[in-house]
Amino acid sequence: MFSSRSYSHSNFAMDSDSDVESDDFSIASGSMVTSSKSTATSHTMDQSMRSASPVSVVSIDSTMQLFKRAYGRELNNYSDVYNLPADEEELQRLDLQHGVFVKIFGDKYAPAMAEVLAETVPGGERKTCLDLGCGAGSWIMDVARDFPHVSAVAVDLIPMQATDMPQNLRSEVDDINLGLQHYNGDFDVVHARLIAAGVTDYHQMIDQIAHVVRPGGLVDLSEFDFYMYDANHQRILFESNDEIRPPWWGRWMHYFHDAVKAKGGDVDAATNLHHWVSQNSLFEDVTYKEYWLPIVPMVRVGPNAEQLQKIDANMKINHVSFLGSGRPLLLGNGIPESVVELVERNAEREIGEQQIPQYTRLQCVTARKRRSAS
């Protein structure tokens, strides 16, 4: 649920024709996990609380206050839940992050994407793709360009402001916490990445997506769980009244987790993501994969060292920028500015020293909508 704009990937300093295979990034996967024990929708919501339709980007004029300023950054003025910035600095960070993910994943899209969005026979229904919380718009812009026959829709709290948007891409301003029923049956692909900080009930959103996606369509969801992990992939835990001490990234993420939770974000979404999708009877062919992304990487050795160092360099830019992005959340949750500055300064130093490896876990789930409800 990020503000949206498109930037060039020209500053992403990697060889575009090479892939990195490393246990440092990906260690577990699964496929074909299904269940028919639960109902298709386990949550309900009051339809009277939902606006009749989203606010179209063409309806926005100069009198609307899209932004508010807090702690030196511009935030969206639409949602009190999502409190990461919506300014140019953040959008550039998100665009760089997208490039890093493409390199780590080895592709821009889930394996089934091309099959689902294949061109139809003449006269067939046009294929469609929905990106929820589209961020800088990097992923959905790629979709619109790579699949020009597809009608693409980007939804976020702030309209896309790219000057080079493809004609087959539409931007809509909406708060997805208000429901997705107005999209029911409209899309062949539904994508969401790292939006849990702005979603109050992710389980409910998954159940609603099950009705938004068309039979045979694809759902592609990715979230991280707001914890840091040590070199053995064990959670680094703190108590709120603990002494302020290293590891500093672990401490910063502890503050970030609590601030997101206090605002109403669903901090448990990543942990439950695979289960929630697998237990929905409208989904089949569920796949799961997790990536251990180094926030503080180990010293690189071996044949892939140079390649991994290039990824680490771009991740460092992203992570240092993320410290600044989280500042309004931490300060707004009552962490003293002197403490925030202390933790930020030492967290940035940890990356350079590479003495205390720390990871975040990105959990990715895809599923296909059943062609038959039976």
Secondary structure as GFF3:
##gff-version 3
##sequence-region A 1 374
A	DSSP	beta_strand	26	33	.	.	.	ID=ss1
A	DSSP	three_ten_helix	47	49	.	.	.	ID=ss2
A	DSSP	beta_strand	55	56	.	.	.	ID=ss3
A	DSSP	three_ten_helix	57	59	.	.	.	ID=ss4
A	DSSP	beta_strand	67	70	.	.	.	ID=ss5
A	DSSP	beta_strand	73	76	.	.	.	ID=ss6
A	DSSP	alpha_helix	88	105	.	.	.	ID=ss7
A	DSSP	alpha_helix	113	116	.	.	.	ID=ss8
A	DSSP	beta_strand	128	132	.	.	.	ID=ss9
A	DSSP	alpha_helix	138	146	.	.	.	ID=ss10
A	DSSP	beta_strand	151	156	.	.	.	ID=ss11
A	DSSP	beta_strand	169	173	.	.	.	ID=ss12
A	DSSP	three_ten_helix	176	178	.	.	.	ID=ss13
A	DSSP	three_ten_helix	181	183	.	.	.	ID=ss14
A	DSSP	beta_strand	187	193	.	.	.	ID=ss15
A	DSSP	three_ten_helix	196	198	.	.	.	ID=ss16
A	DSSP	alpha_helix	202	212	.	.	.	ID=ss17
A	DSSP	beta_strand	213	224	.	.	.	ID=ss18
A	DSSP	alpha_helix	248	263	.	.	.	ID=ss19
A	DSSP	alpha_helix	269	278	.	.	.	ID=ss20
A	DSSP	beta_strand	283	296	.	.	.	ID=ss21
A	DSSP	alpha_helix	305	332	.	.	.	ID=ss22
A	DSSP	alpha_helix	337	353	.	.	.	ID=ss23
A	DSSP	beta_strand	358	369	.	.	.	ID=ss24
###
